Amino acid sequence: MRRPITSTYRLQLRGPHADPTGRRYGFVEAAEQIPYLRSLGVSHLYLSPIFTAVKESNHNYDVTDPTVVNPELGGIEGLRELAAAAHDAGLGIVLDIVPNHLGVETPRLNKWWWDVLKLGQGSEYESYFDIDWHEDNGAGGRLGLPVLGAEGDEDKFKLVHLDEIDEDVLEYYDNYFPLDPESYSSLDDDPLDVYSKQHYRLMFWRDGVISYRRFFSVNGLAGIRQEDPLVFEQTHRILRQLIAEDLIDGVRVDHPDGLADPFDYLTRLRGLMGDDRWLVVEKILGVNEPLDPRLAVDGTTGYDAMREFDGVFISREAEDSLSMLAMQQSGSTWDEAAISAAEHQLKRDVASSELGAEIQRLTRAIRRDNFSTAGSTVSDEDLRSTVVELVAAIPVYRADYISLSRITSSVVAEMARRFPSRRDALDLITAALLANSEAKTRFSQVCGAVMAKGVEDTLFYRASRLVALQEVGGAPGRFGVSAAEFHLL
């Protein structure tokens, strides 16, 4: 019988390069804490991501090789020893896995990404990443990377041999990029001529040209295509091995809303894990938003529960005084109406700026994937601006879960009522979304990214009426939860 999960204790693992003093907190160090954690009543160790990541990472969500247990933490042998010690003490192991993206900030550390940069669409790993190769992607159909510090910095390029990987590379300050073997004959070739033959383009970072899906707007985290069975198998190979060896008892899935099809992914993950292991998702639910009952999971990581627990301990009688204080300090009461208005504006701003590349790609997909007769009457700018407005108006991270199936149509109907001039553009968008096409998938992915960047990463740092309301998954416009409301949950 598997150990029942009653309480977890999260351990943030780190290698020596991530610590200013050079101290590691890996599997050996975690094992040393087992007697203490057992005395606290902990049932399971909850480990931060364990796969190979950037050495200096202090979080390990920037995985560079999902096929190897991080040697900086002790490797797979160290993990086996930790699991054995935990199990001997009656404790279990829960892993944090990151299926949505891989770390690409330093390209040479990620062999899959490096190969794609080197060989372009000829790379065997090209399909692993969600790359926009369209000729109108802003990088001339190449893979656009936002790394240049200034316009015209191409004159800083050099061709050098990088001893670390024993390869000839393109150097830009302390950044290195691979060379297609067919693009040059020697390091004495003209750097700009060689660069012109590569499968990537190094873009001025302010131009907003990024031709790959990211984790939100983090350029160093490239989205991967778990909808491809080969990608799923390659990125879950070690997890399958750990389960076969009975080393782990459950997983926490990081940001499934970024995936093309969370339902399909979680179904396959459940099939890999079996029914007796704990599977929870980092899923942010709004107030009264249900978790899709079809998902093959045991629940969420608890942002929604924490919001309700916190709410019970907040005195509603204090709302007026704190609202007045907020007005004095920030110019807004940050009540529900103010929060709602700011949320929409900030989501619109984010969609038009740092996530503009994603909006552009979505807009092209809508043009391509629809059967509407309105297409010829809608300009590119009208379509783009309507997409921005629609994405900003969606009140949840993703509206394609079956339990939320009416949200998008309701928002579209309300927009058409309020803005008659946008009806043709809305018809075009709706037709594409109904086609069950690329546009539908990208719309759902973009909505989540815009919500995260506009609300959690921006609004929650401004709406400072009471910081306890602003935890991830919080609802700062709702001041407290009554005992009666809590018991209805």
N, C-alpha and C positions, 0 to 999 in steps of 0.2 A: 504494500500500500504506500502511495506517494505521500510525502510529508505535507500536511495541511498548511497552507499559507495563512498565518495570522498576523504577522508583522514583519516588515522588511526594514533593513538598515542599509542605506545607500553608501557605497564606498567609491569615492572618486580616485581612481587609479591614475598614476602618472609615472613617467619614466624619469631618469635622472636629468635629462636635458631640459625638462619642463620645470625644474625646481632651481631657484637661484643658488641654493647651497649644494646642488648636485645630489640631493637625497631622492631616492626612489620610493614610491609607495606602490609596489606591485603585488604579485600574488603571495610572495613570502611574507611581506609585511602585513597583508590582509589576514593571513592565516594566524599570525601572532595575536590578533585581536579576537579570535574566535571565543576563547574562554570568557572574556569580558562581555562580548555581545550575547553569548548564551545566558550570562547572569542577568542581563537586562530583559530577557524574555523574547529576544529576537528569534523568529522562526527561519528567516531566509536572508542571506547576503544578497544585496542588489548591487551588481557590479556595473560601473560605467563601461562604455564600449571597450572591447578587448582586442579588436583586430588592429593590424598595423596602421598607425596614424603618423602624422607629422611629429617628428621627435620632440619638438619644442611645445607641442600641444598640451595645454593644461585641462583639456576636456575630452579629447579623443573622438569627437564627432566628425573630425576631418579625416576619415579613414582613407588611406592611400592604397592599401592592399587587403581586401576582404577575404583573401584566401590563406592568410597567415595570422595566427595568434601573435600579438605584438611581442617581439623579443625584448623590447624595452621593459615590459612588465614581467617577463619570465618565461615567455613562450608557452607552447601547449603543455610541456612537462610541468611547468610551474602551475598552470591551471589545473592539471590533473591532481597535483599534490594539494592544492587549495581545496578542491572539491572533495578529496578523500578526507581531509581534516575536518571540513564542515560536516560531511555526512557522518563521520565517526562521532561527532558531537551532537548529532541529531538535527543539524541545520541543513537547509537547502541552498541552492544557487539560482538566482534570477539574473539573466543577461539583458543588457540594453543593446538592441540592434538598430542599425541605421540603413534602411533599405532605399531611401530616397535619393541619396547623393554620395559622392566621393570627393575627397580633397584633391584639388588641382592647383593650389596656390603656387607650389613649386613643381612645375610639370615633370621634371625628371624623377621625382619620387613616386609617381604613379605610372607604372609601366603601360597600362592600358591607354591612358590619356596621351602619354609621350608617343606611343605608336600611332595614334590618330593624328596628332600634330605632324608626325613625320610622313605618313602615307596617305592622309586624307581619307577619302571614301574607299580607298583600296585597303585600308587597315581591317584586319579581322575583328577589331574591337570597335569599329565605327558605329555599329548598331547598338553597342552597349550604352552610348550616351544619347541624349535628346538634343541633337544638333540641327540647326537651321542652315541648310546648304543652298537655300533659294537665292537666285541671282539678285533679288532685291533686298537681301538681308543687311545691306549697308556696308558689307565687306566684300562686295563683288562676287558673292557665292563662295567665298572662303570662310574659314572658321575665324570669326572676329574675336580678338582678345583685348580687353580694355586695360592696357598696361603702359602706354606711352605717357610720360609726364608732361609733354608739351607737343603742340603741333610742330611738325617738321623734325621731330627727333630721330627720324630714320638715319640721319647722318652720323648718329652715335653707334650704329650697328658695326659689329666686327665679326669676323670668322676666326674662331679659335678652337683649340683642342682642349676638351674638358677631361682632365685626368681622372676625376672622380668616377666617371662612367666610361672612360676610354672611348670617347666619341667626339667627332667634330660637331660644333654647334654654332648657332647664331647667338652672339652676346649683345645684350643691351644693359649696360651697367652691371648689376649683379643678378640679372635675369638671363636664363639660358633656354634656348629653344632648338629642337632637332632640325636636321637638314635632310630633305629627301635625297637619298643616295644618287639619284639621277640628275640632281639640280646643280652639281658643281664638280669640278675636277681636282681642285686643290684649295688650300686655305689662302692662296694668293689671288683667287678670283675676286671680282668686284662684289663687296657685300650686298649692295643694293640690287645688283643683277641677280645674285643668288636668292636673295629675299623674295624677289618678284616671282620666283618659281615655286615658292612654298605653298602649302595647302592652308596656311593661316595668314591672317593679317593682324598686325599689332596696331591697335587703334588708340587714339587720344582718349584717355579715360573719361573726359567730360562729354564726349560726343554721344555717349549712351548706346554705342553699337556693341551688342553682346549677342552672339549667334548660337547660344546654347542655353537650355533651361537651367536655372540655378535653384539653390535653396534660398527662397525669397529673393533678396537682391545681393546675396553674398557671392562675389565673383569667383572666389576661391573654392566654392562648393558646386560642382557640376551635377545636375540631375542625371540619374540613370534610368533605364527603361526596364523596369521589373515586369512589364507586360510581355516581354520576350522570354520564353521559357529557358533559353540558353543563359540569359543574364541572371535569371532567378537561380538556376542551378549553380552557376559559377560563384555568385555572391553568397549562397547559402550552403556551400559545400562543407565548410568547417562546422557550421551549425548542425548539419546532418550527422557529422562524425561525433560531435559532442553528445548529441541525443542518443546515437547508437551505443556510445560508451556509458550512457546514463550519468553524465557529469552534471547536467543542469535540470532544473525543475520548472523553468518557465522563462518567458521573455517579455520584455517591454519593447514595443515597436515605436520608434521615433517617427513622428510626423507622417503617418500614412496618407494624410490628405494631399500630400504633394505628388502622389503616384497617379498614373493614368487611370487605374481601376483599383481602388482600395479593396472593394468587395472580392474581386478575383484574386488579388494578391493574398489577402488574409485567408481565403479558402484554401489556397495552395499551401500557405504556411501552416495552417491547421493540419492539413494532410501530412505534412512533413513531421510535425511535432507529435501528432497523436492527440487523442481526446483527454488524456490524463495530465497534461502539462498546462500550466497557467499561461494564458496569453492575454495581455492587456495592451491597449493602444493609447498613445499620447494624442488624444482627440479632444479638442476644445469644443464644448457644447455651450450654446447660449442658454439663457434662462428659459425654461420650459421646452428646450430642444431635446427631442428623444435621441437615443443612440439607435441606429438602424438595427432592428432585431434580427435581420438576416446575417449580420456580420458574425463570422465564426470566432468570436472572442469572448472572454470572460468579463469584459468591462473596460472602462477607461482607467487612466492612471490617477484620476480623482480630482482634476481641476474643478470640475463641476461640484463635487461633494465639498471640497474645501470652501468654495464660494458660499454654499448654503450654511456650512458650519460657522464660518466667520460671521455671516449675516445675523445669526441668532444672538451673537454677543455684541451687536451694535445697537445702541439706543436710538430709536427713531426720534425721540424728543430732542436730540442734539442736532438734528439736521439743519434747522433754521440758523442756529448760531454758527455752525461750521460753514454753512453756505455764505453767510455774511462775511465771515473771515476770509473765505476764498475770494469773494468779490473784492475785498479791500486789497488783497495781496496779488491777485492775478487778473482782475477785471471781469471775472465770470463767477457765477454761483456754482457752476458745474453740476446743476441739477439735471434731471432726465432730459429736458428739452434742449439744454445747452450741449449736453453730451451727444445727443442724436444729431444736432446740426454740425457739430465739430467732427463727428465721426464721418459723416458723408463728405464733408469738404476735404478732410485729410486723406480719405481713401481716393477721392478724385485726384488730389495732388500727387499722391504716390503713383497712381496708375499713369499719370501724364508725364512723370519724370523718371524716377529710378526703375520703374517697371515698364517703361515705355517700349523697350524691345519686345517684351512679352505681349504687350497690347498689339504691337505692329504685327507680330507673327499670328496672333489670334485673328486679327482683322483680315489678313490674307487668307487664312483658313476659312473664314466665313464667306469670303468672296468665292472661294473654290468649291465649298461643300454645301451648296444650297440649290433649291429648285424654285426660288421666288422669281416672279416676273418683275419685281421692283428693282432688281440689281442695276439696270442701266440708268435708273433715275437718281441713284444715290451716289454722291461724290465720295471720294476716299476720305476726305476730312470729315464729312457728315457721319460716315460710318464709324470712323475712329472715335469721334467725340461721343457718339451714341453708345458705343461699346464701353467707353470710360464711364459714362453716366450709369449704365446698367450694372456694370461690375461694382461700382460704388454703392449702388442701391441694394444689392443682395445682402440680407441681414445675417447670413451664416457663412461659415468657412466654405462649405461645399453644399450645393443644393441638389446634387444628383443622387443622393441617397433616397431610397424609396419612401422613407418616412417624411421626406421633405419635398415630395414630388410636385407639389402645387406652388411652391414658393416662386420659382422663376416666372411662371406664367402670370402669377398675380402681380409681380413687380412690373412685368412688361405691360400688362393691362393698365396699371396705374400710371406708368410713364406715358403711354399712348393717350390717356385721358388728359394728363397735365400738359403734354407737349405734342400737340397734333402735328407739328412740322417734322417730328421724328418718326412718324408712323411707318413710312416706307423703309427707313433704316431698321426699325424694329421688326418689320416683316421679314427683311433680309436676314437678320440675326436669328429670329425664331425659326425660319425655314432651315437654316444650317444646324441649329441645335436639335431640331426634330429628326434630322437625317442620321442621328447616331454616328457621327463622323468625327474626324480629327478636331473640328471646331468645338464640338460638345466637350471633348476631353480637355482641350486647352482652356476653354471657358471655366471649367470647374477648377483646374489647377491655378489659373490666374486669380480667380475669386479668393482662394485661400491665401495666396501670397499678398494680395492687396489688403485683405483683412488683417493679416499679421503685421504688415509694415505700417498700415495706417492707424490701426487701433492699438495693439499691444506695444509696438515699438515707437509710437509717436504720441497718440492721444493719452495713453496711460502715464506718460511723463509730463503731461500738461495739466490734466484734470486732477489737481492735487487737493481736493476737498478733504479726503481721508484716505491715506495710502493703503489702509487695510482693504479697501475696495478695489485696488488696482493690481492685485496679483493676476498672473496669467489665468485667463478664463473668468476673470471677475466682471462685475457689472457696476461700474462706478456711478451710474445714474440712479441706481436703486439703493436707497439708503436703509439697509437692514432688512431682516426677515423676521416676521413674527413667529412666536412659538406655534401658533395654529397653522401658519403656512408651512413651517418646517415639517410638521407632522403629517402634512398631506403629501409629502414627497414619496 
